[in-house]
């Protein structure tokens, strides 16, 4: 009786010899996508600098990034000033090419508190 109770407490993948990532197609796909997305890409220092200025100093409303195919690097494509809004961000995104953007969205909560959230947009 005790052996049966102990076996039931052991997680299923250990008891049956199932690997939690290799045998789960969704987890395998996510692991492969992460590896492919991070392999061989160079993020320039200016990308991090513009993002930190937007996040901490609030001097930019958005930053648009692009991937340079030749150098396989992430570069800053456009930076929005503090007075620019979502409409200017959408206008800065091309209709036929891939871009990545971060947008600092200011809003008032239901408690009447001024808040800010940063959104990542894959275009």
Secondary structure, 3 states (H helix, E strand, C coil): CHHHHHHHHCCHHHHCCCCCCCCCHHHHHHHHHHHHHHCCCEECHHHHHHHHHHHHHCCEEEEEEEEECCCCEEEEEEEEECCCCHHHHHHHCCCCCCCEEEEEEEEECCCCCEEEEEEEEEC
